[in-house]
Amino acid sequence: MAVIRAGHYAEAVTTLANDPIVINMALAMQGTPRGQMSDGSGGPSFDFMQAANHEYDNRGGTFHAHIGAVAEAIFKIVDFIETPGAAWEV
């Protein structure tokens, strides 16, 4: 499925990927098989998006932008951690 995203979506993901709450959530997800968190396209599944948003709220997160942004930020951080030599793009 094709996905169209506005530029502010990427900005929201980057903001969340630099949020200490989301960073700690991503650290807890290290090693989790991507298939448990993603849909057929490789993006976060709707269930994972909902769970990530719920956990972010429970941990005191206050930046709310897009339904999938927290889950995408977690993927971004985990990919960075698990990819040798990866560069962090702020």
C-alpha angles and dihedrals in degrees: 000000000000117000125202115202129185119228092251090063091063089046090053091050091050092048090051093044087061094048111108091222092057092043090056091046090053092049088055090052095053111127094017108135108254089226089068090058104033141071127227093283094055094252123116115291118240090248091053091047090054093046092048092049091048093049091046089054092046090053091052101263114166106178107097116175117134133003094245100035098095092049092046090050090052090051090049093052095044090048090052093049095045098043113082112227094011117154121224112237112206 
